[in-house]
Amino acid sequence: MTDNDLTLALAAATRTALDRRDGHDLIPSDDDLKLERPRNRDHGDWASNVAMRFAKRVGTNPRELAQEIAELLEAEPTVKKVDVAGPGFINITLDEAAAGELARTIVEANGVFGTTELLAGHNINLEFVSANPTGPIHLGGARWAAVGDSLARVLIAAGADVTREYYFNDHGAQIDRFAKSLLAAHLGEPAPEDGYGGAYIHEIAAAVAAEHADDLAAATDRAAQQECFRKHGVDRMFGEIKHKLEEFRVPFDVFFHEDSVHEDGSVTKAVARLGELGRTFEEDGALWLRSTEFGDDKDRVIIRSNGEPTYFAGDIGYYLNKRDRGFTECIYMLGADHHGYVGRMMAMAEAFGDVPGENMQILIGQMVNLVKDGEPVRMSKRAGNIVTLDDLVDAVGVDAARYALVRSSTNSTIDIDLDLLVSRSNDNPVYYVQYAHARTCAVARNAEAAGITTADFDPATLDHESENDLLGQLREFPRIVELAASERSPHRVARYLEDLAASYNRWYDRTRVIPQGDAQPEAVHSSRLMLNAAASQVLRSGLEMLGVHAPERM
């Protein structure tokens, strides 16, 4: 019996019980029928509070209604027993064959197990990283790269249509400072007081000077030279950023240039729309958004008194551009220094008539600290005053870097121990999970060599305590994916994989897929091989959601 089959059986039993009490017009929803895993496995495989949701509406107490639903459920051939606990919880225990059948379901699903339709119909724009092209990606950007891409994978697994978008900041003062820094490096001058340092500035300046010598020679003054470095330096830096993200297994569907919202009329259109809605006012020669009416701490200038749009006006134009492109949800992943920006962004969305937290969602990521030999890693040789994505990958590799950056909630600052992440020990979480997958592959190879196949699979033989525990963990995977998607928390997948790996290792230690000595294979060995394949598939699927390889040998 699959989880869906059990839900359908529970729905039928509930409707029958309600009909007997003249509740013909009461139709249990998916939320009413949601099954939960009991914390104590002695309480069964599944639990439901459906009786507590409907008892009052049909004039009875929850325990009495629960008992009636339980008796109807016990008639199901794959249900071993149903108990009523507490104020009206229904605890369901499946027979061994029904529980063990999950192993075959997972294997035959061939990677589809765990995917859901929870977010079907949701068209999501997911914007993350969006680092200014003025230097290498720092650790905060690296965290958003890993988390953002993993979140995209989880949302897609939950049925959403997701567009990964990078907002290319090529408009404003930071780009001017970058160009000034390149020119200064080219001329052998010290970096400007408000400019950028580090070896990478000299590398880019030298490359631009070599590749665009004719353009520089044609530049008649310092301003023209600076423009040359701005144009070619930004392109080169951004090209390097894109390349590093690709190496980090982070693809983007759209690279959106900040300049374009000013050039294509998006800002003008957005400001006009807000005016039509009565959300703007003029004061001191400037145009303001009435953002305090929507929860902001103060009203915001969007067009300065000199007629120039503010940075916030660009954000307004960009958001409307996204909505006009058909995205129902726009998720922004911002750094820890953007906390103060949330209020005005949510107010702007509401000013357009949208729902903050739904049409616009903002995630704030906290800091990342690197530790080596028990001491903080302070700076990068190339970037000068920051630690970069490259530094992390060079130290531990892509798999360990991605896993370490994703496995903690983005609401918390994380310390990454470089020594731990390169160790081959169970204390290293990515090694622990990857090794569990490699072990499943080794078991499969050894079984094949011993002539054992899954042809004699009999789910009823999977009755060992460790098998019940492993099956229970596997059954949780679709729920974890839904939870990670709905909460925008891909770290839940990583933590689940660690629990699954632990459950698999306990099973591996206590049972045998291959008979000992001269004993002949039996149905239980075929069944255990199927369970091994199911665990392998879920471990692989979960690692793929995190953008981490599932090695077959280690």
Secondary structure, 3 states (H helix, E strand, C coil): CCHHHHHHHHHHHHHHHHHHCCCCCCCCCCCCCCCECCCCHHHCCEEECHHHHHCHHHCCCHHHHHHHHHHHHCCCCCEEEEEEECCCEEEEEECHHHHHHHHHHHHHHCCCCCCCCCCCCCEEEEECCCCCCCCCCEHHHHHHHHHHHHHHHHHHHCCCEEEEEEEECCCCHHHHHHHHHHHHHHHCCCCCCCCCCCHHHHHHHHHHHHHCHHHHHHCCCHHHHHHHHHHHHHHHHHHHHHHHHHHCCCCCCEEEEHHHHHHCCHHHHHHHHHHHCCCEEEECCEEEECHHHHCCCCCEEEECCCCCECHHHHHHHHHHHHHHCCCCEEEEEECHHHHHHHHHHHHHHHHCCCCECCCEEEEECCCEEEEECCEECCCCCCCCCCCEHHHHHHHHCHHHHHHHHHCCCCCCCEEEEHHHHCCCCCCCHHHHHHHHHHHHHHHHHHHHHCCCCCCCCCHHHCCCHHHHHHHHHHHCHHHHHHHHHHCCCCHHHHHHHHHHHHHHHHHHHHCCCCCCCCCCCCHHHHHHHHHHHHHHHHHHHHHHHCCCCCCCCC
